[in-house]
Amino acid sequence: MLRNKEVRLFLLAAILISLLSVFAAALFISFPAALLTAVTCLLLIVGFLVFTRWRYRELEKLSGYLRQIASGDYTLDVRDNHEGELSILKSDIYKVTIKLSEHGSLLKQDKLQLTDAISDISHQLKTPLTSMLVMVDLLADAELPAAKRTEFTRNIRVQLERIEWLISSLLKLSKIDAGTVQFKKDDIQVERLIRKALEPMLIPIEIKEQTVKVEGDASAAFAGDLNWTAEALINILKNGFEHTSEGGTIAITYEENALFTEIVIADNGKGIAKEDLPYIFKRFYRGKQASEGSIGIGLAMAHSIITSQNGTIEVKSRVGEGTTFTIKFYKGII
């Protein structure tokens, strides 16, 4: 305590003031008054020292508490219900401790999620890479028939396109998760958005002879990012086309009201099993009706894009009857 320069200066000043007070009382009043003044000053100095020592002990306890926090122990509780600056300091330190504990838990969760994601990615890449290595070894055979060589070359191209799509999707998801994507707030006409999302689907639609019905209010619009929202719709439409048989129908309807702009995408395909519905927006999840080449990342990305733009997405489905995705972009914060 006395190592503190401020305490030493205050104590020295208190002693000097006390001596002057005693001398003045003895000189101008009387000896008993000087004695009383001396006793009073001594008691005040002792009281100050006792109180200061107590404060230093409390501060020392807080220092030990902070050292334990620095070592990763967040279990201690220093709160008290008294008034005063020390009690306020204790409460503030406790609040910071709780926040640090929460951040620590979130970091652990992030590490576990990262580990799981890396494991999933490795698994998804392992299959096409193994397949391509086998086909490359076969292509090295000089006596391999031309038809087989063409088939293997085409299969390698398909696998490479699959890997490219996976890596591209993962990069987009990682940007959204990291919060580095700056979604625009442009006025998007829903009709234009749907046309943009349908463009890459035109050839698969034609090959499977499927019918797309689009109906809605031509003036319907919402505030968002055209390119990213189109990316989300492409993934939802792709899911519908893949799970709808040849000659099937995809119906897209949209409307705008005072609260939100709604887009509904419905198909009459295979449908999704009831037990799979709660997990279809979870990345790398593949349900019972998933196609052979499905990776389980398209709907997860669509969900992230839509919810990041003040939107919601819901799904209803029955096996053998089809699936309906309902997307809502709200005009205010929900």
Long-range contacts (C-beta under 8 A, 24 or more apart in sequence): 1-49, 1-52, 1-53, 1-56, 7-52, 10-48, 11-45, 11-48, 11-49, 14-41, 14-44, 14-45, 14-48, 15-45, 17-41, 18-42, 18-44, 18-45, 55-86, 58-86, 59-86, 62-89, 62-90, 62-93, 65-93, 66-93, 69-97, 69-100, 72-104, 74-98, 74-100, 74-101, 74-104, 117-283, 117-284, 120-283, 120-284, 121-166, 121-170, 124-166, 124-284, 124-295, 125-163, 125-166, 128-159, 128-160, 128-162, 128-163, 129-159, 129-163, 131-155, 131-159, 132-156, 132-159, 132-160, 162-293, 162-295, 166-295, 166-297, 169-295, 169-297, 169-298, 169-301, 170-297, 172-231, 172-301, 173-283, 173-297, 173-300, 173-301, 173-304, 176-301, 176-304, 176-305, 176-308, 177-304, 181-228, 181-308, 183-224, 183-225, 183-228, 183-308, 183-309, 184-224, 184-225, 184-226, 185-223, 185-224, 185-225, 186-223, 186-224, 186-225, 186-226, 187-221, 187-222, 187-223, 188-221, 188-222, 188-223, 188-224, 188-225, 188-226, 188-229, 189-219, 189-220, 189-221, 190-216, 190-220, 190-221, 190-222, 190-254, 190-256, 190-261, 190-263, 191-216, 191-218, 191-220, 191-254, 192-226, 193-226, 193-229, 193-230, 193-233, 194-233, 194-252, 194-254, 194-263, 196-226, 196-230, 197-230, 197-233, 197-234, 197-237, 198-237, 200-234, 201-234, 201-237, 201-238, 201-241, 204-241, 205-241, 205-250, 208-241, 208-244, 208-245, 208-246, 208-247, 208-248, 209-246, 209-247, 210-241, 210-244, 210-246, 210-247, 210-248, 210-249, 210-250, 211-247, 211-248, 211-249, 211-250, 212-249, 212-250, 212-251, 212-252, 213-249, 213-250, 213-251, 213-252, 214-252, 214-253, 215-251, 215-252, 215-253, 215-254, 216-252, 216-253, 216-254, 216-255, 217-254, 217-255, 217-256, 219-256, 220-254, 220-255, 220-256, 220-261, 221-256, 221-261, 222-256, 222-260, 222-261, 222-329, 222-331, 223-329, 223-331, 224-309, 224-311, 224-329, 225-309, 228-305, 228-309, 229-305, 229-306, 229-309, 231-301, 231-302, 231-305, 232-301, 232-302, 232-305, 232-306, 233-263, 233-265, 233-302, 233-327, 235-298, 235-299, 235-301, 235-302, 236-265, 236-298, 236-299, 236-302, 236-325, 236-327, 237-265, 238-298, 239-298, 239-299, 239-323, 240-265, 240-267, 240-269, 240-323, 240-325, 241-267, 242-291, 242-294, 243-267, 243-269, 243-270, 243-271, 243-289, 243-291, 243-323, 244-268, 244-269, 244-270, 244-322, 245-269, 245-270, 258-331, 259-330, 259-331, 259-332, 260-328, 260-329, 260-330, 260-331, 261-328, 261-329, 261-331, 262-326, 262-327, 262-328, 263-326, 263-327, 264-324, 264-325, 264-326, 264-327, 265-324, 265-325, 265-327, 266-322, 266-323, 266-324, 266-325, 267-322, 267-323, 267-324, 268-321, 268-322, 269-322, 269-323, 270-319, 270-320, 271-317, 271-318, 271-319, 271-320, 271-321, 271-322, 271-323, 272-315, 272-317, 272-319, 272-323, 273-319, 274-319, 277-315, 277-317, 280-315, 281-313, 289-319, 310-334
